[in-house]
Every structure is written in C-alpha cells, then in structure tokens.
Amino acid sequence: MPSILNFSDISQSDWNALVDRAVAHYRRGKQWTDVAKGKSIGLVFMNSSLRTRTSMELAAAQLGAHVTTLVSGEGVWGFEWTKGAVMDGDTAEHITEAVGVLSRYYDALGIRAFASKTDYEADKSDAKVRMFADIATVPVINLESAWYHPCQALADAAAIRATFETRKTNKFVLSWAYHPRALPMAVPNSALLMAAHEGFDVTVASPETHTLDPDLVAQARNIAASNGGSVTESSDLHAAADGAVVVYAKAWGGRAQYDDPAREQAQREANRNWRITEDVMRNTADGKFMHCLPVRRNVIVDDAVIDGPSAIHLLQAEMRLHGQKALLEKMWGV
C-alpha cells in the first residue's frame, strides 16, 4: 500500500480488510512478532501527542520494526516549509532536505502537522502533509493533519465492529460539542468518512455556525450511499440523538475562525450547552458514547456518561495500537 494520507478514496475492500485486521489484532492481544524485522519508520511530530505517538511506536515495535521519533522543538532543526524561501531567519533546514534525508534512512515515515487555522484553502488541501509526502520517496502515514486523522478513523471503525454484533438501529450521530478553544476539523472529518464507509445513516449535529465543510459532507454522502447508508445534518442535538446506536462527540472550530476569530469565539460561547449529557444518551437506542481523546470532562461530556456503561472511548484508544499494526503490515506487505 502506498502512503496513507486519508481514507476518502480508499476502496471499500481495502477498508474492510484493514478494519477486520485491526479487530483480529485486538482479539489476539498484545503479541510481539518479528514479521517486520529489518523494517524501520521515522515519525515526525510537529504537534503534541499522547495516543498517536505511543501507539505508533508500540505498533512498529510489536511487529519487530525499528522506530525513531522526532519532535519539533526538541533537538530537531526548525523546518522551513515555504518553497523559494530566503532562509535568513530562524528556520535552519528546509523540509525538502529533511524529508529527503529521512527517506534515505527509513522504510516509511509518519508526519503529524495540525491545521494552521489561518489559511482555510491550504488546510482543506492538506498542504503541509501533502508536501511532506510529495518529497518523500518512501510511504508516508498521516498521523493527523489539517484535514484528516486516518489512524483515528481506522481505530474508531474497529472499536465499532468489535462492540456490535448486531445494531438496534443504523443511526450514527457525529455531534459537535463546546470547547474553550477552536479546534481543528481533522477528527470530525475522518469520523464522518469512517461512519460512511461503515454504512451508517449518519446525522451530523452542530450549531449552524459550526457545520462541516460542504465538499467533505458531499463526499461522505456519496461513500455512505454506496454502502447502504446516508448523511444528513441537524442543528438539534436531542432530536439527532433519538434512536442512535452511536453518539460520537467532538469539538471543532467554525469556519469563522479563519477570517474573524473573535466572531467564531462568540458563536462558540453562545452554544456552551452543546454537551453530551445523560438526557442526550437517554434519547438513544442504548447507544454507545465515543470520543477520540483527550476529552474535557463536564465540558464536552458529563462524568456520568463517560464513566458509565455506554462509553467505549478507551476501546477506541486501545484500537489505535491494533489499527496501526494493520496499517504497517499492509504498507510493508508483511
């Protein structure tokens, strides 16, 4: 398999194989093998990480591969990303040379680079991660970019398949939630595409000021339709949750953050009541609560929900390890 930058255009058969393989790893437990002995991966983190870094390091190690992790600002030269830049400032190494060198050392690379939240079109096109992948001469895994988080999406799908033998309904709710900061859209974008690949009838619930990108929604609608599902949008959280088997909560910033951050903040503050409560979950069909983590308790979700029997957020986090083992196996053909 070539680079994994997102799952928006992956074949359904490849998608199913990856999710099933992740579930198989989960059911076997933490097995250590040497199927990838002699392989290596270099991970470049431009942003903070807990689950992504630890799960990817461990996934490679459990397959027998060597891992090196480089963290921006921690003993690594500052990267210059601009083509044609006159490098007479603080940045010491152009990304062209950095990725060129790493490609000569490693069999695969990973890159984590969050949204700029200042240039919408650049973020929507995943400019930084695509630039990294274009320079690389080995496969690249997106460890979360401006627009996508494929590793999280794969883990989410595996958690759902491991949880449900049958579904009471086919309804999946992706719910916006209040957060004190305007967060990127990568996780909700990928969660929506994941649910579409899984054939759910998806409702994206959010205030009208915080809808997802219409092109992304249209893409998800096409994927869902090809798998027997659908995608609709709602601005009523309680109505959206009615009859759902999954409520996936995630905060994200509105489009206004790119041109008027103060207006976006005011819009967010006006919707502080968008939180997953016991009342919301009572509207579901014994639905499961999902979140990618980290989560702000009693801001995004009440303690009573996340500590209750409906929550499968820790299973999602565990599936990060198993999903990434499946990705590496597929990428390396082992």
C-alpha positions as CSV (number, residue, x, y, z in Angstrom):
1,M,0.0,0.0,0.0
2,P,1.3,3.5,-0.8
3,S,1.1,6.5,1.5
4,I,-1.9,6.7,3.8
5,L,-2.9,10.3,3.9
6,N,-6.7,9.8,4.3
7,F,-9.4,7.2,3.7
8,S,-11.6,9.4,1.5
9,D,-10.8,7.5,-1.7
10,I,-9.7,4.0,-0.4
11,S,-11.6,1.1,-1.9
12,Q,-14.2,-0.5,0.3
13,S,-12.5,-3.9,0.1
14,D,-9.2,-2.4,1.3
15,W,-11.1,-0.5,4.0
16,N,-12.9,-3.7,5.2
17,A,-9.6,-5.7,5.2
18,L,-7.8,-3.1,7.4
19,V,-10.6,-2.8,9.9
20,D,-11.0,-6.6,10.1
21,R,-7.2,-7.0,10.6
22,A,-7.3,-4.4,13.4
23,V,-10.1,-6.3,15.1
24,A,-8.1,-9.6,14.7
25,H,-5.1,-8.0,16.4
26,Y,-7.3,-6.8,19.2
27,R,-8.7,-10.2,19.8
28,R,-5.3,-11.8,19.9
29,G,-4.0,-9.3,22.4
30,K,-0.5,-7.7,22.7
31,Q,1.5,-10.2,20.6
32,W,5.1,-9.5,19.7
33,T,6.3,-10.8,16.4
34,D,9.2,-10.3,14.0
35,V,7.2,-10.1,10.8
36,A,8.6,-6.6,10.1
37,K,12.1,-7.3,11.3
38,G,14.6,-5.2,9.4
39,K,12.0,-2.5,8.6
40,S,12.1,1.0,10.1
41,I,9.8,4.0,10.4
42,G,10.7,7.6,11.3
43,L,8.0,9.6,13.0
44,V,8.0,13.4,12.8
45,F,5.7,15.3,15.2
46,M,5.1,19.0,14.7
47,N,2.4,18.9,17.4
48,S,1.7,17.3,20.8
49,S,0.6,13.7,21.0
50,L,-0.1,11.0,23.6
51,R,-2.1,8.2,21.9
52,T,-0.7,8.7,18.3
53,R,2.9,8.7,19.3
54,T,2.8,5.8,21.9
55,S,0.5,3.6,19.8
56,M,2.5,4.0,16.6
57,E,5.9,3.4,18.4
58,L,4.5,0.3,20.0
59,A,2.7,-0.9,16.9
60,A,6.0,-0.9,14.9
61,A,7.9,-2.4,17.8
62,Q,5.4,-5.3,18.3
63,L,5.9,-6.1,14.6
64,G,9.7,-6.2,15.0
65,A,10.4,-2.9,13.3
66,H,12.7,-0.1,14.5
67,V,11.2,3.3,15.3
68,T,12.7,6.8,15.7
69,T,10.6,9.7,16.9
70,L,11.5,13.3,16.1
71,V,9.6,16.1,18.0
72,S,9.6,19.7,16.7
73,G,11.4,21.9,19.1
74,E,13.1,19.0,20.9
75,G,16.6,18.7,19.5
76,V,15.5,19.0,15.9
77,W,16.3,21.9,13.5
78,G,13.5,24.2,12.8
79,F,11.9,23.4,9.4
80,E,11.2,25.8,6.7
81,W,8.1,24.8,4.6
82,T,7.9,27.7,2.1
83,K,9.0,27.0,-1.4
84,G,11.5,29.6,-2.6
85,A,12.1,30.9,0.9
86,V,15.2,33.1,1.6
87,M,16.3,31.3,4.7
88,D,17.9,34.1,6.6
89,G,15.6,33.8,9.7
90,D,15.1,31.3,12.5
91,T,14.5,28.2,10.4
92,A,17.7,26.2,9.8
93,E,16.6,23.3,7.5
94,H,14.2,23.2,4.6
95,I,11.7,20.4,4.6
96,T,13.0,19.3,1.2
97,E,16.3,18.3,2.6
98,A,14.9,17.0,5.9
99,V,12.4,14.6,4.2
100,G,14.9,13.7,1.5
101,V,17.4,12.6,4.1
102,L,14.8,10.7,6.2
103,S,13.6,8.9,3.1
104,R,17.1,7.5,2.6
105,Y,17.2,6.2,6.1
106,Y,13.8,4.7,6.7
107,D,11.3,2.4,5.0
108,A,8.4,4.5,6.0
109,L,7.7,7.9,7.5
110,G,4.9,9.4,9.7
111,I,4.0,13.1,9.9
112,R,1.8,15.0,12.4
113,A,1.1,18.6,11.4
114,F,-2.1,20.3,12.6
115,A,-4.2,22.9,10.9
116,S,-2.9,26.5,10.5
117,K,-6.3,27.8,11.3
118,T,-5.3,30.9,9.3
119,D,-5.5,29.6,5.6
120,Y,-8.6,27.7,5.0
121,E,-7.8,26.5,1.5
122,A,-4.3,25.4,2.5
123,D,-5.7,23.4,5.4
124,K,-8.5,21.9,3.2
125,S,-5.9,20.8,0.7
126,D,-3.7,19.3,3.5
127,A,-0.9,21.4,2.0
128,K,1.8,20.5,4.6
129,V,1.3,16.8,4.8
130,R,0.9,16.5,1.0
131,M,4.1,18.5,0.6
132,F,5.9,16.1,3.0
133,A,4.5,13.1,1.1
134,D,5.4,14.5,-2.3
135,I,9.1,15.0,-1.2
136,A,9.3,11.5,0.4
137,T,10.5,8.6,-1.6
138,V,9.0,6.1,0.9
139,P,5.4,5.6,2.0
140,V,4.1,8.2,4.5
141,I,1.4,7.8,7.2
142,N,-0.7,10.8,8.2
143,L,-0.5,10.9,12.0
144,E,-3.1,13.8,11.9
145,S,-3.1,16.7,9.6
146,A,-5.1,19.8,9.0
147,W,-8.0,17.9,7.4
148,Y,-7.8,14.2,8.3
149,H,-6.8,11.7,11.0
150,P,-6.9,8.3,9.3
151,C,-5.3,6.4,12.1
152,Q,-8.1,7.6,14.5
153,A,-10.8,6.7,11.9
154,L,-9.5,3.2,11.5
155,A,-9.4,2.7,15.3
156,D,-13.0,4.0,15.6
157,A,-14.3,1.6,12.9
158,A,-12.5,-1.3,14.7
159,A,-14.0,-0.3,18.0
160,I,-17.5,-0.3,16.5
161,R,-17.1,-3.7,14.8
162,A,-15.7,-5.2,18.0
163,T,-18.6,-3.7,20.0
164,F,-21.6,-4.5,17.8
165,E,-22.6,-8.0,16.7
166,T,-25.8,-6.5,15.5
167,R,-27.2,-2.9,15.7
168,K,-30.5,-2.0,17.1
169,T,-30.7,0.8,14.5
170,N,-28.3,2.1,11.8
171,K,-28.1,5.6,13.2
172,F,-24.7,7.2,14.0
173,V,-24.6,10.7,15.4
174,L,-21.5,12.9,15.0
175,S,-22.1,15.7,17.5
176,W,-20.3,19.0,17.8
177,A,-19.5,20.0,21.3
178,Y,-18.5,23.2,23.0
179,H,-14.8,23.7,23.8
180,P,-13.0,26.8,25.1
181,R,-10.7,26.7,22.0
182,A,-11.4,26.5,18.3
183,L,-10.1,23.0,17.5
184,P,-9.2,21.7,14.0
185,M,-11.6,19.7,11.9
186,A,-9.4,16.6,11.1
187,V,-11.1,14.2,13.6
188,P,-14.7,15.0,12.8
189,N,-13.9,14.9,9.0
190,S,-12.4,11.5,9.4
191,A,-15.1,10.3,11.8
192,L,-17.7,11.2,9.2
193,L,-15.9,9.4,6.4
194,M,-15.4,6.4,8.7
195,A,-19.1,6.2,9.5
196,A,-19.9,6.5,5.8
197,H,-17.5,3.6,5.0
198,E,-19.3,1.6,7.7
199,G,-22.7,2.1,6.0
200,F,-24.3,4.1,8.8
201,D,-27.2,6.5,8.5
202,V,-25.2,9.5,9.8
203,T,-26.5,12.6,11.3
204,V,-24.0,15.4,11.8
205,A,-25.4,17.5,14.7
206,S,-24.0,21.0,15.1
207,P,-25.0,24.7,15.5
208,E,-25.5,26.3,12.1
209,T,-22.3,28.3,12.7
210,H,-20.2,25.1,13.0
211,T,-21.2,22.9,10.1
212,L,-18.5,20.8,8.4
213,D,-17.1,21.7,5.0
214,P,-19.9,21.1,2.4
215,D,-17.5,19.4,0.0
216,L,-16.4,16.9,2.7
217,V,-20.1,16.3,3.6
218,A,-20.9,15.6,0.0
219,Q,-18.0,13.2,-0.3
220,A,-19.2,11.4,2.8
221,R,-22.7,11.3,1.4
222,N,-21.5,9.5,-1.7
223,I,-19.5,7.0,0.2
224,A,-22.4,6.3,2.6
225,A,-24.8,5.8,-0.3
226,S,-22.5,3.2,-1.9
227,N,-22.6,1.3,1.4
228,G,-26.3,1.5,2.1
229,G,-26.2,4.5,4.4
230,S,-26.9,8.2,4.3
231,V,-25.7,11.5,5.7
232,T,-27.9,14.3,7.0
233,E,-27.4,17.4,9.1
234,S,-29.2,18.7,12.1
235,S,-29.0,21.7,14.4
236,D,-30.9,19.9,17.2
237,L,-28.7,17.7,19.3
238,H,-31.5,16.0,21.3
239,A,-33.6,15.2,18.2
240,A,-30.5,14.0,16.4
241,A,-29.7,11.6,19.2
242,D,-33.1,9.9,19.0
243,G,-32.7,6.3,18.2
244,A,-28.9,6.4,17.7
245,V,-26.6,3.5,18.4
246,V,-23.5,5.7,18.5
247,V,-23.0,9.3,19.7
248,Y,-19.6,10.4,18.7
249,A,-18.8,13.8,20.3
250,K,-16.1,16.1,19.0
251,A,-15.4,19.8,19.3
252,W,-14.3,21.7,16.3
253,G,-13.9,25.4,15.3
254,G,-16.3,27.1,12.9
255,R,-15.2,28.5,9.5
256,A,-15.2,32.0,11.0
257,Q,-12.0,31.2,12.9
258,Y,-10.1,31.7,9.7
259,D,-11.3,35.3,9.0
260,D,-12.8,36.5,12.3
261,P,-11.6,34.5,15.3
262,A,-13.5,36.8,17.7
263,R,-16.8,36.2,16.0
264,E,-16.1,32.4,16.0
265,Q,-15.4,32.6,19.7
266,A,-18.7,34.4,20.3
267,Q,-20.5,31.8,18.3
268,R,-18.9,29.0,20.3
269,E,-19.7,30.7,23.6
270,A,-23.3,31.0,22.6
271,N,-23.5,27.2,22.4
272,R,-21.9,26.2,25.7
273,N,-24.9,23.9,26.3
274,W,-23.9,21.6,23.4
275,R,-22.7,18.8,25.7
276,I,-23.3,15.1,25.9
277,T,-25.4,14.5,29.0
278,E,-27.4,11.6,30.4
279,D,-30.5,13.2,28.9
280,V,-29.0,13.1,25.4
281,M,-27.9,9.5,25.8
282,R,-31.4,8.5,27.1
283,N,-32.7,9.5,23.7
284,T,-30.6,6.9,22.0
285,A,-31.3,3.2,21.4
286,D,-28.9,2.1,24.2
287,G,-26.3,4.0,22.2
288,K,-22.6,4.0,22.8
289,F,-20.6,7.1,23.6
290,M,-17.4,7.7,21.6
291,H,-14.7,10.3,21.7
292,C,-11.1,10.4,20.3
293,L,-9.5,11.8,23.4
294,P,-8.2,13.9,25.0
295,V,-11.6,15.0,26.3
296,R,-12.6,17.9,28.6
297,R,-14.9,16.3,31.2
298,N,-18.1,18.2,32.1
299,V,-17.4,20.5,29.1
300,I,-17.8,18.1,26.2
301,V,-19.3,15.2,28.1
302,D,-20.6,14.7,31.6
303,D,-18.8,12.4,34.1
304,A,-22.0,10.4,34.4
305,V,-21.8,9.5,30.6
306,I,-18.1,9.0,30.2
307,D,-17.8,6.9,33.4
308,G,-20.9,5.0,32.5
309,P,-21.5,1.7,30.7
310,S,-22.2,3.3,27.3
311,A,-18.7,4.8,26.9
312,I,-16.3,3.0,24.7
313,H,-13.7,5.7,24.4
314,L,-10.9,3.6,26.0
315,L,-11.6,0.8,23.5
316,Q,-11.2,3.4,20.7
317,A,-7.8,4.4,22.2
318,E,-6.8,0.7,22.5
319,M,-7.7,0.1,18.9
320,R,-5.2,2.8,17.8
321,L,-2.4,0.2,18.5
322,H,-4.1,-2.6,16.6
323,G,-5.2,-0.4,13.7
324,Q,-1.7,0.9,13.2
325,K,-0.3,-2.6,13.2
326,A,-2.7,-3.4,10.4
327,L,-1.6,-0.3,8.5
328,L,2.0,-1.1,8.8
329,E,1.5,-4.7,7.8
330,K,-0.4,-3.6,4.7
331,M,2.1,-0.9,3.8
332,W,5.1,-3.2,4.1
333,G,3.4,-6.2,2.7
334,V,4.2,-8.4,5.7
